[in-house]
Amino acid sequence: MTTVQTSVYEPLTEPKAVALAVRLGLFRDGAPLACREIGDGNLNLVFHIVDQETKQGVIIKQALPYAKVVGESWPLTLKRAVIESNALRTFASYVPQYVPKVYYSDESLAITVMEDLSRLQIARKGLIEGKTYPLLSQHIGEFVAKTAFYTSDFGMNQQEKKKLAQSFVNPELCKITEDLVFTDPFFDHDTNNFEDRLRPDVESLWRDDRLHLEAAKLKRKFLTEADVLLHGDLHTGSIFASDDETKVIDPEFAFYGPIGFDLGQFFANLLLNALSRPESERQPLFAHIDRTWDVFASIFSQLWRTESLETYAATPGLLEDVLRHAFVDAVGFAGCEVIRRTIGLAHVADLDGIEQKEARLAAKRHALRLGRRLIIERRELTGTEDFRRLFAETER
């Protein structure tokens, strides 16, 4: 991978993206190139450039200096492009099969050029269509286990870990998570976005002191625990998938944080999809939650026993304690994510795409009840089967 610094920042257009690809020699001379801007996220421009004869392509992603979802009134650092390319390279050193290849990055222009994954589908879209992606949880469990272990104090030299953590200090994007996931949805804040008919349910959450206390504890974990290098935004919209392949994308929120955070984000987005389905079609989502945790715990434990650099790793009970805390935290983080995706600034198509209004409102009320109990009762859950129990108990 090549990283350079060039000229002063300016947003790319489709012709400029093509010119960059040609200048970098990413295509054969004279290739008939087609380009379109395909970004549908909140923070970036994304260009898909394809040789129309060979059908080979690349992706050029450029960070914008503001949030697209709000506009130029919400400025954002361009450093997140460097964070993203460095995170992809770091993850690739442990699980190259689960991240796109990075060909080139330019810090000044906030550009990353990477592998074209158009042969795959965004997992959220496929799950909404009813696809099951049989290997998704196997792959995500392995991705999280290996990236977590090898970037932790158990899997790498502790001084080197501290140096790596410094390179992933990401205050601006962490602030987005701190506000939009852990704070704003629990109070009457102007970033919140929900249907008027949900107001009684939402105001009940805003008055819930017990919920606020537990959400505050989870936020404190996010703020203070630097366990492992996290993706930081591991939802089903940040994963490309097919029946036999999985690629994790968009780690611009990457930072050192609590080990259970990525798991919780992924669990929550599976639950959000389950909330949009009839009861008869939910089992594949719960099975993915089961499998993700089982694979994560198995691989993390194996690495702990065979490759740990920490003397205390052989102490009876320590591994079990680490895994228990990771699971409890993941449950709580999942609850925060379910709530914020229902009434916060950034929603998900799983819920908003439910066509029948009454069914959509019912699913969102269910989401709020489920999210609350995941947060408050997280220490009482003993395994992933409890997701099913709480899901059923919160459905009215």
ABEGO torsion letter per residue (X at the ends): XBBBBBBBBBBBBAAAAAAAAAAAGABBBGBBBBBBBABABAABBBBBBBBAAAGBBBBBBBBBABBAAAEAABBBBAAAAAAAAAAAAAAAAABAAABBBBABBBAAAGBBBBBBAAABBBAAAAAAAGBAGAAAAAAAAAAAAAAAAAABAAABBAAAAAAAAAAABBAAAAAAAAAAAAAAAABBBAABBBBAAAAAAAAAAAABAAAAAAAAAAAAAAAABBABBBAGABBAAABBBBAABBBBBGAAABBBBBAAAAAAAAAAAAAAAAAABBAAAAAAAAAAAAAAAAAAAAAAAAAAAAABABAAAABBGAAAAAAAAAAAAAAAAAAAAAAAAAABABBBAAAAABABAAAAAAAAAAAAAAAAAAAAAAAABABAAAAAAAAAAABX
